[in-house]
Each structure stands twice: as C-alpha cells, then as structure tokens.
Amino acid sequence: MHIQNLSLVNFKNFEEAGLSFSSNLNCFIGNNGAGKTNLMDAIYYLSFCKSFSNSVDGLNIRHDQDFFVIQGKYQRLEQEENIYCGLKRGQKKHFKRNKKDYKKLSEHIGLLPLILITPSDNDLIMGGSDERRRFLDSLISQYDQLYLDHLIRYNRALLQRNKLLKHFASERFFNEESLGVWSDQLVHYGKLIHEKRVEYLEKLQPIFQQYYELISSGKERIEMMHESSLYENDFEQQLEQTVGKDRMLQYTSVGIHKDDILFKLGDYPIKKIGSQGQKKTYLVALKLAQFDFIKELAEMTPILLLDDIFDKLDKHRVEQIVKLVADDHFGQIFITDTNREHLDQMIAEVDADFKIFQVVDGTVNEVKK
Ligand SMILES: Nc1ncnc2c1ncn2[C@@H]1O[C@H](COP(=O)(O)OP(=O)(O)OP(=O)(O)O)[C@@H](O)[C@H]1O
C-alpha cells in the first residue's frame, strides 16, 4: 500500500502543493520551519482524519484563509483509492473515499495503515501513565473492535461510579447497592481488558527487544513491564476493600484505568536514567515493533513516516536504523532531515527507487537526481 500523489491547498504553511511520490523512499530536506513536518502531517491526516501535531483542526488552515484541502491518491490491494479531506473554518470536516462521504470518520481509520515516528513521541517515555495506556489501547483497538467496545463501556461505568461517589459525598449519604451496579461492570469489562493487554504486551515485547538489540548492537538490556493492580489481587475484592478510600477520595482508586507500562533499561526506569539517545532508540524500537504488529494484523505494509529520526543518535545507531529500514520488510518510507548527509547515506544503502524533495518556506520541489 502506498500513496502515489498528494495535493494540498492552504494546509498550514503551504498555499498549494502537488507531489508525486516514489513507492519506496521519499526524503524531505529543508531548513528548520520550512514545512517538512507539515507535509508528513498531511499524509498522517489522510490516514487518521486528524493532525498529529495540532488537535484543533482550524489551526491547520493556512493563516488568513478560510479552508484547506488535502487529497491523496493511493494504491491499495491492487486498487486505486482517492481520499479527500476538506475543512472550512467553523464547519465540520469532510472526508471522502472515492468521492463518497463517510458517515462516520471512524469508518476510515485502519484503511490506510501508517506508523509515524516523531520527536513528540518522547512523551510516551517522559509523560504520565495515560500516554502509555493510550499507546497500548490504540495499538490493540485498531484491529480489535471488541476491545474498543469494552474500553468504552469500562470508561462509561467508571464515570458513573465516580459521579455516584461525588453525589454520596455531597448528600452525606451512601448506598452500597447502587455503587455495586457500576462496580460489577468495572469488574466484568476490566478483566477482559486486562487479559487483552497482557496478551498483546507479550506479543509486542520480543519484537521490540529484537529491534532495540539491532539498533544498539546488543549493548543494552531492555524490558517493558505491565503494571496493574489486577496482577496482585482479585479485582472484585480490591473494589470492595477500597470502598472507604474511594468514598473519601470521591473517585475510583483501583482498576485498569491506573495501569502503566514500566519501560526499563537494565534494572532501572529509562525515564530516570536513560540518555537522550537511549530514549530515542527505545522509541524507535517500540514504534518499529508497532509497525510489525500492524503489518501482520492489517495484512498490508503500513506507510512509515520518520520525522527527524536521526537527531540525538550517534553515527553507529543511525547506520543501524538506515540498514534496518532499507530492508524489503518496509514499504513506502518518508523521511525528513535538515541536511543531506544521512539521506545520501541511506540512499546508498537502499537498492530501490527514491525521490528527494527540497522544502523552502512552504514550497516543495522534487530535486532531480
Ligand atoms: N496554519 C498555519 N498557517 C501558516 N503557517 C503555519 C501554520 N501552521 C504552522 N505553520 C508554519 O509552519 C512552519 C513549521 O513547519 P514544520 O514544522 O513543517 O517545519 P520543519 O521543516 O519540520 O522544521 P524543523 O526542521 O524545525 O522540524 C512554521 O513556520 C509555522 O509557523
């Protein structure tokens, strides 16, 4: 699966752009702030119906303009797919597949699998546990609709239980039975979600370790540990034991909504002791593991976007990544960099078709080979 053409009107700092891509390697080079990441974002938009850098859709419209349009022509399972995304200021965005409007944007997610590696992924390591739960939940729910359904039901029950705890506190009253209705739902869906998280993390771990070993040449030992109170005790009993505490706190203090993934380097959390390059390696390995995962589940090779990937990595690790992604295992790749050095090295490794695009202040042109 790959994108053949991309056209933009008024998207971020691009007034107009029309690009035709290689089905293998595509490189965007240019100075800071030129618009390289914005081009990646446009491709991301066509897969996920949203920007990865800006959750407010309107901010992606070029300043002082009223609308943006992103269009992409794809080759997918031997078929051509034309994807259109248009947004007028103050209105709902329109998403079309082959000129037909989607009823719900969620119907589109998964059609064009894509993995992005970007500097802001660092939040996955340095941010709160919600970042890591979101990573795992989106990984599982992309191809497991039932998991997503259980997650929605769990969160709904959690919201209701917390509301009830607040209500009890404000009314100075307590009814065990009505709280039990929501606790039962938490237990039912929580156990199902826990089983899936365990299963998927077990599958992800060896792939992740293999990638890390390859990039770091086996110099470091790494591990992901799922932290959940559900390993310690029966969930139902835990909820019973914490009723007093929950009443005082006015929220539910145990459950899968408190899960975390401990990212370890040797025996210690990488968050605390890892260097910037080690953290970057960790993230790249994690995302490449996600790539393999989605490739298998979707039975299609996802597009890989590598934004600013070489920053903070030493020469050796850059070389290892270059060798890795040059492999046939990966399909269409987009890469950004401020200089050509890494890209020339990559091109020398890749025995395949490539295109280089020069990005200058919101304009982009293919560099003739
Ligand atoms: N809605 C918008 N309208 C106009 N310009 C915008 C809009 N949103 C972002 N920009 C501009 O886009 C530019 C940033 O582009 P981008 O993040 O793609 O740069 P880059 O080439 O990836 O740079 P770096 O090498 O620093 O990562 C900034 O100059 C920013 O002001």
The ligand as a MOL file (V3000), in Angstrom:
LIG
                    3D

  0  0  0     0  0            999 V3000
M  V30 BEGIN CTAB
M  V30 COUNTS 31 33 0 0 0
M  V30 BEGIN ATOM
M  V30 1 N -1.8790 27.2720 9.9730 0
M  V30 2 C -0.6790 27.7070 9.5670 0
M  V30 3 N -0.5920 28.6970 8.6330 0
M  V30 4 C 0.6160 29.1320 8.2010 0
M  V30 5 N 1.7910 28.6530 8.6510 0
M  V30 6 C 1.7530 27.6700 9.5720 0
M  V30 7 C 0.5240 27.1490 10.0800 0
M  V30 8 N 0.8170 26.1820 10.9800 0
M  V30 9 C 2.1550 26.1140 11.0430 0
M  V30 10 N 2.7340 26.9980 10.2040 0
M  V30 11 C 4.1610 27.2480 9.9900 0
M  V30 12 O 4.8050 26.0410 9.5710 0
M  V30 13 C 6.1650 26.1410 9.9590 0
M  V30 14 C 6.6090 24.8610 10.6460 0
M  V30 15 O 6.7180 23.8910 9.6910 0
M  V30 16 P 7.2960 22.4610 10.0580 0
M  V30 17 O 7.0040 22.1000 11.4750 0
M  V30 18 O 6.8070 21.5620 8.9950 0
M  V30 19 O 8.8680 22.7440 9.9080 0
M  V30 20 P 10.0430 21.7160 9.6410 0
M  V30 21 O 10.5430 21.9400 8.2580 0
M  V30 22 O 9.6280 20.3400 10.0090 0
M  V30 23 O 11.1070 22.2770 10.6730 0
M  V30 24 P 12.1230 21.5780 11.7020 0
M  V30 25 O 13.3300 21.1730 10.8940 0
M  V30 26 O 12.4300 22.6830 12.6350 0
M  V30 27 O 11.4140 20.4270 12.3570 0
M  V30 28 C 6.3060 27.2800 10.9380 0
M  V30 29 O 6.9490 28.3540 10.2670 0
M  V30 30 C 4.8780 27.6320 11.2670 0
M  V30 31 O 4.6990 28.9700 11.5470 0
M  V30 END ATOM
M  V30 BEGIN BOND
M  V30 1 1 1 2
M  V30 2 1 2 3
M  V30 3 2 2 7
M  V30 4 2 3 4
M  V30 5 1 4 5
M  V30 6 2 5 6
M  V30 7 1 6 7
M  V30 8 1 6 10
M  V30 9 1 7 8
M  V30 10 2 8 9
M  V30 11 1 9 10
M  V30 12 1 10 11
M  V30 13 1 11 12
M  V30 14 1 11 30
M  V30 15 1 12 13
M  V30 16 1 13 14
M  V30 17 1 13 28
M  V30 18 1 14 15
M  V30 19 1 15 16
M  V30 20 2 16 17
M  V30 21 1 16 18
M  V30 22 1 16 19
M  V30 23 1 19 20
M  V30 24 2 20 21
M  V30 25 1 20 22
M  V30 26 1 20 23
M  V30 27 1 23 24
M  V30 28 2 24 25
M  V30 29 1 24 26
M  V30 30 1 24 27
M  V30 31 1 28 29
M  V30 32 1 28 30
M  V30 33 1 30 31
M  V30 END BOND
M  V30 END CTAB
M  END
